Amino acid sequence: MVTQTGSHIGTVSQEKADQLAPPPMYQVVLLNDDYTPMEFVVMILQRIFGKNSDEATQIMLKVHHEGRGVCGVYTRDIAATRVEMVLQTAHAHQHPLQCLMEPAPET
């Protein structure tokens, strides 16, 4: 659709595209507990978050030593899905592993 206002000719789709902002991002965070095995946390990071062995180990150690670790940053729906996958997998293996999502810090 072409719009004409005075001497300016533009398309509506271009005007709307200029107004769109990127979606808010959320980080998925694993929380430390004293019962979930480290190997299980590494497996979660590899299978659900697609981390390689080294990345998964680094995040697992951060969770272990600092109490929490960021697994990834995603749009809201993807982050919520990943959190649910972690919680369901942990529950199925009878581990108390907790996972949450929170707004990602602005960069």
C-alpha positions as CSV (number, residue, x, y, z in Angstrom):
1,M,0.0,0.0,0.0
2,V,1.4,3.4,-1.0
3,T,0.6,6.5,1.0
4,Q,1.0,10.0,-0.3
5,T,1.2,13.0,2.0
6,G,2.1,16.2,0.3
7,S,5.3,15.6,-1.6
8,H,6.3,12.5,0.5
9,I,5.7,9.1,-0.9
10,G,6.4,6.1,1.3
11,T,5.1,2.6,2.0
12,V,3.2,1.7,5.2
13,S,5.3,-1.4,5.8
14,Q,8.5,0.7,5.9
15,E,7.0,3.1,8.4
16,K,5.8,0.3,10.6
17,A,9.2,-1.5,10.4
18,D,10.9,1.6,11.6
19,Q,8.6,1.6,14.7
20,L,9.2,-2.0,15.8
21,A,11.5,-2.5,18.8
22,P,13.3,-5.8,19.5
23,P,11.5,-8.1,21.9
24,P,12.5,-8.0,25.6
25,M,15.1,-10.7,26.4
26,Y,15.1,-13.0,29.4
27,Q,18.0,-15.0,30.9
28,V,17.5,-18.5,32.1
29,V,19.3,-19.1,35.4
30,L,20.1,-22.4,37.2
31,L,20.2,-22.3,41.0
32,N,22.5,-24.4,43.2
33,D,21.4,-27.0,45.6
34,D,23.2,-29.6,47.7
35,Y,21.6,-32.7,46.0
36,T,21.6,-32.5,42.2
37,P,24.8,-34.2,40.8
38,M,27.1,-32.0,38.8
39,E,27.0,-34.5,36.0
40,F,23.2,-34.1,35.7
41,V,23.6,-30.3,35.5
42,V,26.2,-30.7,32.7
43,M,23.8,-33.0,30.9
44,I,20.9,-30.5,31.2
45,L,23.2,-27.7,29.8
46,Q,24.2,-29.8,26.9
47,R,20.8,-31.3,26.0
48,I,18.5,-28.4,26.7
49,F,20.8,-25.4,26.1
50,G,23.0,-26.9,23.4
51,K,26.2,-26.2,25.3
52,N,29.4,-28.1,24.5
53,S,31.2,-30.0,27.2
54,D,33.5,-27.1,28.2
55,E,30.8,-24.5,28.2
56,A,28.5,-26.8,30.2
57,T,31.2,-27.5,32.8
58,Q,32.0,-23.8,33.2
59,I,28.4,-22.9,33.8
60,M,28.0,-25.8,36.2
61,L,31.0,-24.7,38.2
62,K,29.7,-21.1,38.3
63,V,26.3,-22.5,39.7
64,H,28.2,-24.6,42.2
65,H,30.6,-21.9,43.4
66,E,28.4,-18.7,43.1
67,G,24.9,-20.2,43.7
68,R,23.6,-19.4,40.2
69,G,24.6,-19.4,36.6
70,V,23.1,-18.1,33.4
71,C,22.4,-20.7,30.8
72,G,21.4,-18.4,28.0
73,V,19.4,-15.3,27.0
74,Y,16.2,-15.8,25.0
75,T,12.9,-14.2,24.1
76,R,10.2,-14.7,26.8
77,D,8.4,-17.7,25.2
78,I,11.7,-19.6,24.5
79,A,13.0,-18.8,28.0
80,A,9.8,-20.1,29.6
81,T,9.9,-23.3,27.5
82,R,13.5,-24.0,28.5
83,V,12.8,-23.4,32.2
84,E,9.8,-25.8,32.0
85,M,12.0,-28.4,30.2
86,V,14.7,-28.2,32.9
87,L,12.1,-28.5,35.7
88,Q,10.3,-31.5,34.1
89,T,13.6,-33.3,33.4
90,A,14.9,-32.7,36.9
91,H,11.6,-33.9,38.4
92,A,11.6,-37.0,36.1
93,H,15.1,-37.9,37.5
94,Q,14.1,-37.0,41.1
95,H,16.5,-34.1,41.4
96,P,15.5,-30.8,43.2
97,L,17.3,-28.6,40.5
98,Q,15.6,-25.2,40.3
99,C,15.6,-23.0,37.2
100,L,14.1,-19.6,36.6
101,M,13.9,-16.8,34.1
102,E,14.5,-13.1,34.7
103,P,14.7,-10.0,32.5
104,A,18.2,-9.8,30.9
105,P,20.2,-6.8,31.9
106,E,20.2,-4.2,29.1
107,T,23.5,-4.0,27.2
